[in-house]
């Protein structure tokens, strides 16, 4: 294989809708296998969200590992089971890239990381049979020796169904909150860009910690929110079924501001939505999304509060619609 145009490949992964650069086009035309390599990189990028660094492919070794270790079926929801092995085969052996799923040499420091892209939901089956559903733009990180230390780190939103094991404590660490889990089902939302983190307990028992101090032992049906800016906890009267509805491909918005709504919709549809100042601090919205397209939903919002929109690829901008005098 001739020299690989890594800079052009990285630009293509970051900006898939832009025309290919001439150097990249020529490289793809040189060898059919080059197109296959680019396709593989696109898959890795869609799963990990990271752009690979340069590498020297080892195709025969990679193919042998992939064939013997992976058997997948396409589904609307991505299912990840023991992704450490798959990551070792695909990312380290096949491509040698640095991605979200990775393996370090020291067993006690090995981690698996799973990323759920914008507009997707990902189900992770942990080695202890616990299940985690990740919402869009969320990451789950856990130790390779998970059965010895059931410790996970969450960035974003996840719905957990934890297998009870009195001999091994299950702990969750997020941006501002830590949880001790005693075999239970609960939802955690903790995005770095959000001012409020939230825990909702569906069933079981959870100990909520902040700065290593136990704040509350939660009971089923309880919702606790933490405001980062005010450094304050609250108990919003929220519907648990509404909070966890995203798991069943349903987004329920109840009395939310436009500023919060565009965060939900951006993660739901995999787009970046910006809001014109005319809509800042405007009326609150309530609606439900299940199978509606983004355009259909914007039409629904238009009936609630008159708005107009511009869509350019994954970039969406909302304006307040001016009514005629």
C-alpha positions, 0 to 999 in steps of 0.5 A: 500500500502506498503512503496513506493520506492520514490528514485527508482521511481525518478531515473526511471522517470529521466532515463526511458531507464535504467533497473528498480532497484530490489526494484522498480520491487518488489514494482510494482509486489506487487499490480497492482495499483502500476503500475497504480500509476507509469504510472500516475507519468510518465504522470505528469513528461512528462507534467511538467518536474519535478520529484515528491516528496514523497506523500500519494495517495488518490485514491478515492478522486483523481479519483472522481476529475479526472473523473468530471473535465477532458475529453481529446482526444489524439492529436499530439499537447497538448492542455491546457485549464484552466489547474489550475483546472486540476492541482489542481485535478491531482497534488495536490489532486491525487498525492500531488506532486510539479510540474510545474502546481501548486496552492497556497492558497492565491488567489492573489499569485496563478499561473498556469504554463504550460511546453512544453517538448522537441520535443513537441508543446503545445497550451494554451488557456488563460482565456481571450481566448488569445492563446499561442503556446509553442515550445519545452522546454518552460514554460508559467506562469500566474496568476490565477486571469488572467482576473484581471491582464493579466500578463504572464511570458515566458521562451523559445519560444511562439507564442501569439495571444492576445485578445484585451481588452482596459480595461486590459493591456496584459503584457509579461515578459521574461528573458531580455525583457518585452512587453506591448501588445495591441491586436496582434499576435507576437513571442517571443524567450527567452531561458536562454541558448541563448545569443540572445532574439528575438521578431517578430511582425506579426500584431497589436502593441507591446511596447518593454521594457528593464529594465522598459524603453520603447525601441520601439513601434514595427510595423507589420513585425518588428523583434528586437533582443537583445544580452545579452553579448553585451547589444545591440539591433538590427533589423535583416532582418528576414522573419516573416513567417520563424520565426513562421514556427515552429507553423505549424510543419515546421522548417526553418533554414536559414544561421545558424551556427552549434552551433545555428542549434543544439539548434533548432534541440535539441528542435525540436526532443527532443534530446541533441546534442553535437558538435565536435570541428571540426565543431565549426565555420564551414560553415553555414547551410540552410534547411527545416524540416517538416516530416523528422526524425532525421536520415533523416535530418542528412543525408540531412546535410551530403550532405551540409557539410560532417558529421558523427554522433553517436546516443545513446538514446537521446544523439547525437554527430556530427563530421566532416567527414574526406575525403580520400586523 
